[in-house]
Amino acid sequence: MAEKISWRRGITAISPITIFLTFYLAVSLIIGDFYKMPIAVALLAASAWAVAMMKGMPLSKRVEVFSRDAGSSNVMYMVWIFILAGAFASLAKATGSVEATVNLALQWLPAEMLVPGLFLAACFISLSIGTSVGTVVALTPLAVQLATSESESVAFFVAVVIGGAFFGDNLSFISDTTIAATRTQECKMNDKFKANLWIALPAAVASLILYAVLGNHVPNVEMLGDTNSWLILPYLTIIVTALAGVNVTVVLTIGIIVSLILGLSLGTDLITMFGQMGEGIDSVGNLVIITLLAAGMLGLIKEAGGIKYILQILTHRINGIRGGQCAIALLVSIVNLCTANNTVAIITVGSLSRDISRRYGIDPRKSASLLDSCSCIVQSIIPYGAQTLLATSLAGISPVAPWPYLYYPWMLAAMVALSIIFRFPRFRSQTA
């Protein structure tokens, strides 16, 4: 029988999350400015508390646990992506690739179609490549350039990219969240896709209509001047290689190489371009620090029994099919909140969700859909999620700046709630 975690121990274990939210969100709300409270400082305070609250082990062991999770392979992989993305974004901007690509978009799309067009592009690319991170890397610099000089407009365009990126992350056959959800729930990918489409597609259509309406208020964006059409090659390469299923680190490396070759052909010396890459890498330094602090803090929460306590509380009282579905949705959402990784969250609660599904007659296609959808919802709205951190870092805005404009995640949350209340979609083989 699994160890039962006491109320006192459980609350203490998850208290670093409270400390973080207090320092970052509460302080920012009090002063009325999310730019003045650095997220790294809030995470540092929460991490220090996480180390201090751990009982029953020496300080050196606590630091070892923190460092182990901060330096895990998953985190280091994200750091590699951040570094390569920073280098590519800076180099592409310096060589004029961003301006050239934006000009191409302006030639083909009227101003009122820029916002829905950007959302559709993010949906298509993410659905094709199965990664929200790759979509954010490809489209955020373009979104920032399309936006006006006002910071609020930049946050709006970035939110459009983030929303579209998670549409594909949620549905794509090659997404790691789809693979994790279908494997843990023991159902086929195409069956999960069909079930998920009932939830994700209406949310995407509603968001697209809203963006189309809001797009009518976007001011006309003038051409950025005469640009060389060949300058779109780096971004074209990024999109084509990503759509071909190439690993995102390889995609970014190829994009950097193409940008370097293009820059040399236009007369830019190699040392100058290396300097531009260095500036891009420096620009993601804060992002790397935030990622390491968050991963280490969340590792201590897990070590202290915080995740187990959450699972214990949420599975204590479940009643009926709707109750079981609500439990699955809340389980993966809260664990995602504590891990800041939707794939890890799905894997963590996968077996327990399968047990709940079997006990209450929930079709595995529905449970897989709930796991994937709810984890993507939380991952897209938390300010310390990798995708939001990367997008806002590339845009030079606060991690919470896109919040008011993240329409798709909230539309998806509404559809998840409706699917539980009205129990759709219906399956022939098993009632869900």
C-alpha positions, 0 to 999 in steps of 0.5 A: 500500500502506498505511503499516506502523506499527512496534511502537514507534510503535504502542505509544506511540500507544495509551499514553494509554489505558494511562495513563488506565486506570492512573490511574483503574481501578488507583488506584481498585482499590488504594484500594478506592473508585471515588468518590475518584479523579475521572475528569476527573483521570485523563483530564487526566493521559492527555491531557497524556501524549497531547500530550507523546508526539506527535513530529514536530510543534510543541506548538502543532500538537499542541494544535490537533489536541487542540482540533479533536477536542474541539470536533468537531461530534459532541462539541458535539452531545453537549454540547448534549444534556448541557446540555439534559438537565441543565436538564430533569432539574433543572426536572422534579424541582423541579416535582414531575414525577419524583415524580408519574411514580414514583407512577404507576408504583407504582400499577400495578406491585407492588414485585417487578415494578419492576425488570423493568418498568423494563428492559422500558420502557428496551428498548421506548423505545430500540427505538422512538426508536433512541437510547440517550441519549434513553432514558437522559435519559427514564428515569434520573431515574425510576430514581433516584427508584424506588431506595432511598436507598442508593447501591448500589441507585441504581447497580443501577437505573441499570444496568437503564436503561443495559442496556435502552437499549442493547438498542434502540440495537443493534436499532432500525431508526432507530439510527445504529449500525444505519444505519452497520453496514448501509451499510458491510456493504451489507445491508438493515436488516430482514435485519440486524435478523433476524440480530441478533435471534438474538443480542440477544433471548436476552440480553435475555430472560436479563437480564429473568429475572435482573432478575425474580428480583432484583426479588423482593428489592427492598423495597416502595417507598412512595408519595411523597405526594399528587401532581398527575397533571398533573405527569406531562406533561413526561415523557409529552411526552418519551416521546411526542415521542421515540417520534415520531422527533423529534430528541433536542435538540428533544425535550428543548427541548419538555420544558423548555417544557412544564415551564415552562408547567406550573410557571407554571400552578402558581404558580411564578415564571419566575425561580425556574424559570430558577434551577432550570434553571441548577442543572441545567446546572451539575450537568453541568459535570464531564460536559462537561469529561470529554467534551472531555478524552476526545475530545481525547485520543482524537483525538491517539491517532488522529493518532499512528496508534493506530487504524491500529496496532490494525487492523494487528495484528488483521488480521495473522493471520486464519484461517477463518470463525470467525477472520474473525468474531472479527477483526471483533468485536475490531476494532470493540470495540477501536476503540470503546474508543479512540473512545468512540463506537460509531457512529464505531467502526463507520464506522472499521472498516466497509470493512475488515470488509466486506473480511474478510467477503468474503474468508472467506465471512461473510454481510454480515448477520452482519458487520453484526450483529457490528459493531453488537452488539460496539460497543454492548457496549463502549460500554455498559461503558466508564466514559467512554462518553456514555450512562454518563456522562450516566446517572451524572451525572443519578444523582449516582454514580460512572461505574463504580458501575453496572458490577456490575449491567450484566447485559445487555451481558455476556449479549450478549457471551456470545451473540456468542461463542456465535454465532461458535463455533456459527456461528448464525444460518445463512443460506440465501444464504450460509454464515456 
